[in-house]
Amino acid sequence: MPTAIQLAEQFHISLVGEGSAVFRGLAPLEQAQADQISFLSNPLYRTQALDSAAGGLILSQSDYEFLNANSTSASSKRVYFVAKNPYATFARMAQYFAKASAREHMPGIHASAVIDSSAVIPDSCHIGPFVQIGSGVHLGERVVILGNVSIANGVVIGGDTTIHPAVSIYAQTQIGERCIIHSGAILGADGFGFAPDFSASGGEWVKIPQTGRVVIGNDVEIGASTTIDCGAMTDTTIGSGTKIDNQVQIAHNVIIGNCCVIAGCAAISGSTKIGNFCIIGGAANFAGHLTIADRTTVSGNTSIIRSITEPGQHFTGVYPSMLHAAWEKNAAILRGLDKIRQRLRLLDKNKATES
């Protein structure tokens, strides 16, 4: 188990207290014990932090000064990790303890895996049961492929990436280093592209071959049952550091920038370009062929139908819930808005004529 000074040095944070203190993990303020570390990132919980039994606490300089000035017998014996960003420091320290306690996947190939002879798989990789790997696949060092994953021809996966069970990766997909792909995700399925050909006597929707790829950057996380379609002729691209939640739909030719976060059930239509550092709420949706500026925030359930050119804006378009009877009354008003507008225009016209 690591000591306080070892943790402070590893995560480049200031230490106040006994450097030889040993910790076994992290826990919430109300549950943490003397050999555990908790964190304080919201001043509203300062009183709870004072009363916590946590042996270590990650916090900001201002929160440390408050706790130090109001110290109790428990808090006076505590080790403090003073950080500029306590929440991010907590996340990194949590990763450290989670990795230390997790059962490592031993390198090797399960006997039931079916692997083409042309695939390149380093000895450091773990290939689980019933995995299928096609021709020309290249895996980086320490890649973990868990059970029932299907990897088609020509896929490239960077080092230290983990693919959870039942993921399907279509041909020519490229995945960067240190990515995490959760169960049921599908990368590279055909985009929804059809050309109409109809006449008075009938017709059909003519399928457009989807010949592009999916290209995933480094340090990307893709949630369970998320689908990322391949491009029609160009690539669908996900930038490095982007995190995508469960059940998200990303259509063909979409480009998503670096370090974006996209919450569950969001849907992005074809050929839309999302900038860097964007935040997209759950069930938000985007029309196709849009350009969204860097650092745009879109609230959950919001529909974006026009491009956003100015960076750093926050968009919301959600009706709050109300009693059904009240909604019916409001809906009746909405249906009559066009008539009201016409009457107002007529009134303005009459006033202009009178003057």
C-alpha positions in Angstrom: 0.0 0.0 0.0 1.3 3.5 -0.9 2.4 6.1 1.7 1.2 9.7 1.7 4.5 11.0 0.4 4.6 8.5 -2.5 1.1 9.6 -3.5 1.9 13.3 -3.3 5.0 12.8 -5.4 3.2 10.7 -8.0 0.4 13.1 -8.5 2.4 16.3 -8.1 0.4 17.7 -5.2 1.4 19.4 -1.9 1.3 17.3 1.3 0.5 18.5 4.8 0.9 15.9 7.5 2.6 12.7 8.2 4.3 11.5 5.0 4.7 7.9 6.2 0.9 7.4 6.6 -0.3 4.3 4.6 -3.5 4.2 2.7 -5.5 1.3 1.2 -7.9 3.2 -1.0 -10.5 5.9 -1.4 -14.0 6.4 0.1 -16.8 9.0 0.5 -16.5 11.5 3.3 -19.2 9.8 5.4 -17.8 6.3 5.0 -14.0 6.8 4.9 -11.8 5.3 7.6 -8.4 6.2 9.0 -6.6 4.2 6.3 -8.6 5.7 3.4 -8.6 9.0 1.5 -11.6 11.1 0.6 -11.9 14.4 -1.3 -13.6 17.8 -0.9 -14.3 19.8 -4.1 -17.5 21.6 -3.0 -17.3 24.1 -0.1 -20.9 23.1 0.9 -19.4 19.9 2.4 -16.8 21.6 4.5 -18.6 20.7 7.8 -19.0 17.1 6.7 -15.2 17.0 5.9 -14.4 18.3 9.4 -16.4 15.4 10.9 -15.1 12.7 8.5 -12.9 9.9 9.9 -10.9 9.9 6.7 -7.2 9.6 7.3 -6.4 11.6 4.1 -8.2 14.3 2.3 -7.8 15.8 -1.2 -8.8 19.4 -1.3 -8.0 23.0 -2.5 -5.8 25.5 -0.8 -8.8 27.6 0.3 -10.7 24.5 1.7 -7.5 23.5 3.6 -7.2 26.9 5.2 -10.8 26.7 6.3 -10.5 23.2 7.8 -7.2 24.1 9.4 -8.7 27.1 11.1 -11.7 25.0 12.3 -9.9 21.8 13.1 -11.3 19.1 15.3 -9.5 16.3 17.1 -10.1 14.0 14.1 -9.1 16.5 11.4 -6.0 17.7 13.2 -4.4 14.2 12.8 -5.4 14.0 9.1 -3.1 14.0 6.1 -4.0 16.7 3.5 -3.3 16.5 -0.2 -3.6 20.1 -1.5 -4.3 20.3 -5.2 -5.3 22.9 -7.7 -8.0 20.6 -9.0 -9.1 18.3 -6.2 -11.8 16.5 -8.3 -9.4 15.6 -11.1 -6.7 14.6 -8.6 -9.3 12.3 -6.9 -10.1 10.7 -10.3 -6.4 10.0 -11.0 -5.8 8.6 -7.6 -8.9 6.5 -7.9 -7.5 5.1 -11.2 -4.3 4.3 -9.3 -6.0 2.3 -6.6 -8.4 0.6 -8.9 -5.6 -0.6 -11.1 -3.7 -1.8 -8.1 -6.6 -3.9 -6.8 -7.9 -5.2 -10.1 -7.1 -8.7 -11.3 -4.7 -8.4 -14.2 -5.6 -10.2 -17.5 -2.7 -12.5 -18.0 -1.1 -12.4 -21.5 -2.1 -15.2 -23.7 -4.6 -16.5 -26.3 -7.6 -18.6 -25.2 -7.9 -21.9 -27.0 -11.3 -21.1 -28.3 -10.2 -17.9 -30.1 -10.2 -17.9 -33.9 -7.4 -15.8 -35.3 -6.3 -15.4 -38.9 -2.6 -16.4 -39.4 -1.8 -13.0 -40.8 -2.9 -11.1 -37.7 -0.1 -9.4 -35.7 -0.6 -10.1 -32.0 2.3 -9.3 -29.5 2.9 -11.8 -26.7 1.9 -9.2 -24.2 -1.8 -9.2 -25.4 -4.7 -11.0 -23.7 -7.2 -12.7 -26.1 -10.3 -14.1 -24.4 -12.6 -16.9 -25.2 -14.5 -17.1 -28.6 -12.8 -14.0 -29.9 -12.6 -13.7 -33.7 -9.8 -11.8 -35.4 -9.6 -11.4 -39.1 -6.8 -11.1 -41.6 -4.3 -8.2 -41.4 -5.3 -7.1 -37.9 -2.5 -5.4 -35.9 -2.6 -5.1 -32.1 -0.3 -3.0 -30.0 1.4 -4.1 -26.9 -0.7 -5.2 -23.9 -4.1 -5.0 -25.7 -6.8 -6.8 -23.9 -9.6 -8.4 -26.0 -12.2 -10.0 -23.8 -14.7 -12.8 -24.7 -16.9 -12.9 -27.8 -15.4 -9.8 -29.5 -15.4 -9.8 -33.3 -12.6 -7.9 -35.1 -12.8 -7.8 -38.9 -10.0 -7.6 -41.5 -7.5 -4.8 -41.4 -8.3 -3.4 -37.9 -5.5 -1.6 -36.1 -5.7 -1.3 -32.3 -3.1 0.7 -30.3 -1.3 -0.4 -27.2 -2.9 -0.7 -23.7 -6.4 -0.6 -25.2 -9.1 -2.8 -23.6 -12.1 -4.2 -25.6 -14.8 -5.5 -23.4 -17.1 -8.5 -24.3 -19.4 -8.7 -27.3 -17.9 -5.7 -29.1 -18.0 -5.7 -32.9 -15.3 -3.9 -34.8 -15.8 -3.7 -38.6 -13.1 -3.8 -41.2 -10.4 -1.2 -41.5 -11.3 0.5 -38.2 -8.4 2.2 -36.4 -8.4 2.6 -32.6 -5.7 4.5 -30.7 -3.7 3.8 -27.6 -5.2 3.4 -24.0 -8.8 3.3 -25.3 -11.7 1.6 -23.5 -14.5 0.1 -25.6 -17.4 -1.2 -23.5 -19.6 -4.2 -24.1 -21.9 -4.2 -27.1 -20.4 -1.2 -28.8 -20.3 -1.4 -32.6 -17.6 0.4 -34.5 -17.8 0.7 -38.3 -21.3 -0.4 -39.1 -22.7 1.0 -42.4 -23.9 4.6 -42.3 -27.6 5.2 -43.2 -27.1 6.3 -46.8 -29.7 5.7 -49.5 -30.5 7.6 -52.7 -34.2 7.9 -53.6 -35.3 6.7 -57.1 -39.0 6.9 -57.4 -41.5 7.4 -60.2 -45.3 7.3 -60.5 -45.1 3.6 -61.0 -42.9 2.8 -58.0 -39.2 2.8 -57.2 -36.7 2.1 -54.5 -34.2 3.5 -52.0 -30.8 2.7 -53.6 -28.1 1.8 -51.0 -24.9 4.0 -51.1 -21.9 1.8 -50.3 -20.2 2.9 -47.1 -16.5 2.7 -47.9 -15.0 5.0 -45.3 -13.5 4.0 -42.0 -13.9 4.7 -38.3 -10.8 6.3 -36.8 -10.5 6.6 -33.0 -7.8 8.7 -31.3 -5.9 8.0 -28.1 -7.4 7.8 -24.6 -11.0 7.5 -26.0 -13.7 5.7 -24.0 -16.8 4.4 -25.7 -19.8 3.3 -23.7 -21.9 0.1 -23.9 -24.1 -0.3 -26.9 -22.9 2.8 -28.6 -22.7 2.7 -32.4 -20.3 4.7 -34.5 -20.9 4.3 -38.3 -18.2 4.2 -40.9 -17.9 7.0 -43.4 -19.6 6.9 -46.8 -16.4 7.8 -48.6 -14.4 9.7 -46.0 -13.8 8.6 -42.4 -15.8 9.0 -39.2 -13.4 10.4 -36.7 -13.3 10.6 -32.9 -10.6 12.9 -31.4 -8.2 11.9 -28.7 -9.4 12.2 -25.1 -13.1 12.2 -26.0 -15.5 10.2 -23.7 -18.7 8.8 -25.1 -21.5 7.4 -22.8 -23.8 4.4 -23.4 -26.2 4.1 -26.3 -24.9 7.0 -28.3 -25.5 7.1 -32.1 -22.8 8.7 -34.2 -23.6 8.7 -37.9 -21.3 8.4 -41.0 -18.7 11.1 -41.7 -19.1 12.8 -38.3 -16.0 14.4 -37.0 -15.7 14.8 -33.2 -12.9 16.9 -31.8 -10.5 16.3 -28.9 -11.6 16.0 -25.2 -15.4 16.1 -25.8 -17.9 14.4 -23.5 -21.1 13.0 -24.9 -23.8 11.7 -22.5 -26.1 8.7 -23.1 -28.6 8.5 -25.9 -27.3 11.5 -27.8 -27.5 11.3 -31.6 -25.3 13.0 -34.1 -26.5 13.0 -37.7 -24.2 12.5 -40.7 -21.4 14.8 -41.7 -21.7 17.0 -38.6 -18.5 18.4 -37.2 -18.2 18.8 -33.4 -15.3 21.0 -32.2 -12.9 20.4 -29.3 -13.8 20.4 -25.6 -17.6 20.3 -26.3 -20.0 19.0 -23.7 -23.2 17.3 -25.0 -26.0 16.3 -22.6 -28.0 13.1 -22.6 -30.5 12.6 -25.5 -29.3 15.8 -27.2 -29.5 15.5 -31.0 -27.9 17.2 -34.0 -29.1 17.6 -37.5 -26.7 16.6 -40.3 -24.1 18.7 -42.0 -23.6 21.1 -39.1 -20.4 22.7 -37.7 -20.3 23.1 -33.9 -17.7 25.5 -32.5 -15.1 24.6 -29.8 -16.2 24.5 -26.1 -19.9 24.4 -27.0 -22.2 23.0 -24.3 -25.5 21.5 -25.2 -28.0 20.6 -22.5 -29.8 17.3 -22.4 -32.7 16.7 -24.8 -31.8 19.8 -26.8 -32.1 19.7 -30.6 -29.5 21.5 -32.6 -30.6 22.3 -36.2 -28.2 25.1 -37.2 -24.4 25.4 -37.1 -22.8 27.1 -34.1 -19.9 29.4 -35.1 -19.1 31.3 -31.8 -17.0 29.2 -29.3 -17.9 28.7 -25.7 -21.7 29.1 -25.8 -24.3 27.1 -23.9 -27.5 26.0 -25.7 -30.7 24.7 -24.1 -34.1 23.9 -25.7 -36.1 21.8 -23.3 -39.6 22.2 -22.1 -39.8 21.4 -18.3 -42.4 18.8 -17.3 -45.9 19.9 -16.2 -49.3 18.4 -15.5 -50.8 17.0 -18.6 -53.9 19.3 -18.4 -51.6 22.3 -18.2 -49.6 21.1 -21.2 -52.8 20.7 -23.3 -53.8 24.4 -22.6 -50.3 25.5 -23.6 -50.3 23.4 -26.7 -53.6 25.0 -27.7 -52.0 28.4 -27.4 -49.0 27.2 -29.5 -51.3 26.0 -32.3 -52.8 29.5 -32.5 -49.5 31.4 -32.5 -49.5 31.9 -36.3 -53.0 33.5 -36.2 -51.9 35.8 -33.4 -48.8 36.8 -35.3 -50.9 37.6 -38.4 -53.3 39.8 -36.3 -50.4 41.7 -34.7 -48.9 42.4 -38.2 -52.3 43.6 -39.3 -52.5 45.9 -36.3 -49.0 47.3 -37.0 -50.0 47.9 -40.6 -53.2 49.7 -39.6 -51.3 51.9 -37.2 -48.7 52.8 -39.8 -51.5 53.8 -42.2 -53.3 55.9 -39.6 -50.1 57.8 -38.8 
